[in-house]
Amino acid sequence: KKQFPCRDCGKSFTHSSALLEHWHVHTGEKPYSCGACGKSFVRSSHLKRHRLVHTGDKPYRCGDCGKSFTTTFNLNSHRLVHTGEKPYSCGDCGKSFSHRSALRRH
């Protein structure tokens, strides 16, 4: 049950800590700073993901070809290469694309 509503936008959270982190979206505060470059983030998870830029760590590995990625999003996007899936199609001509960005360029 979500018991912690945001007083600005009404979005609710199950934990007060999640509400507190969400609150930074409204205040513009970016309390999570990278020790390596000083870049700041609203969410701690964004800082964690950013740190991979400095470490070069790519913890998500493709089971088909072994290529590694910094995020699960990038890994899942890459997997379309192996499956041949093209889930994004043009409403005008019907041509299909593996990636949303390719559809937008089209």
URMO-V718585 format. One record per run of one state. SS is the DSSP state (@ for helix, = for strand, . for the rest). FROM is the first residue (numbers start at 1). LEN is the number of residues. If there is no record, write none. Layout:
# URMO-V718585
ss = [SS:SS]
from = [FROM:FROM]
len = [LEN:LEN]
This chain:
# URMO-V718585
ss = [.:=:.:=:.:@:.:=:.:=:.:@:.:=:.:=:.:@:.:=:.:=:.:@:.]
from = [1:4:6:12:14:16:28:32:34:40:42:44:56:60:62:68:70:72:84:88:90:96:98:100:106]
len = [3:2:6:2:2:12:4:2:6:2:2:12:4:2:6:2:2:12:4:2:6:2:2:6:1]
